[in-house]
Amino acid sequence: MRLKSFLFFLLFSVSLGAQVGGEQVFNFLNVSTSARQSALGGKVLTLDDVNQALWNPSMITKSMDNQLALNYQNFLADVSYGSLSYAKYFSRRFGTIQGGITYVNYGKLIAADDLGNETGSFKARDLALSIGYAYNIPRTYLNVGVNFKMISSIIDNFTSNGAAFDFGLSYLNDEKPFNATFVMRNAGYQVNTFDGTREPLPFEILLGASYRVANIPLRWHFTLDNLQQWNVSAENPSDTQVGIDGSVSNSSIKGLSNAFRHIVIGAEFFPENDFNLRFGYNFRRARELRLATTRTFSGLTAGFGIKMRRMQFNYAFSKFHPAANANTFSLIFDLRSPEF
């Protein structure tokens, strides 16, 4: 049997530093394609643009009306991510609907038999279609939202399909310097399997918040991820220790170290201006992709945004490893403008 599935899941286990690699299907759903979100650590949940709706449906608001976002990410191992997001406001009573598409192209992969002999090549791709809706609870500052997703994945002649939904609840008050949100992502089911073995989706529970500092053009973003699972740690080969008798062991991952792996932070400078700077840090990615002998700066992210009339351009650089970085580009168009 050709090792197609093995190569596919090996790619995921190496590249998805923020997931427990190889334990779920459709892991591409937890990779951000928004440059603004990526620059702030990759898991921010409280942004006020149309791309955020793909991650947190409770952030869908009237302000996103007729916004269109196009995103592209040059991910690890020459994997290409792309996404589109659009929102339409209908009325005060009905609210706003958002639709999105996420596409992943893994390029041409090598096929081999059980002995490792190359037998040719094959292609693989992932696709997710989503539609989201949010509603403001009357006389409160609470927004509740839900996304529904149809998911498709192809590895050569093998196909898998699934369905999932996201749920979000956010506190949004323009008169306060902070907001907060609770999100459940990718609750669903693998309808059709690749080889008869059904796998779980990358379900995740998150808490997020942001705080605008008074008298300083700075907004902090804070996320706690994977709250459905306390132990998210994975051994890093760089932590291997060799005993005097030649035995090999990994240093134990203690409670505090594991706790920090749930944290993602970001800082946005001049968030209300036409030009702003963004920085982020993903603790789990930093710890699990670091090297013991050299400083790698894994886990760091940075980027900027520029507003030009009715268009915004965002860029993000994500550091994974000395041999692997990711660049993300986003364009957001405000189609309400008659000048567009």
Order of alpha helices (4+ residues) and beta strands (2+ residues): alpha-alpha-beta-beta-beta-beta-beta-beta-beta-beta-beta-beta-beta-alpha-beta-beta-alpha-beta-beta-beta
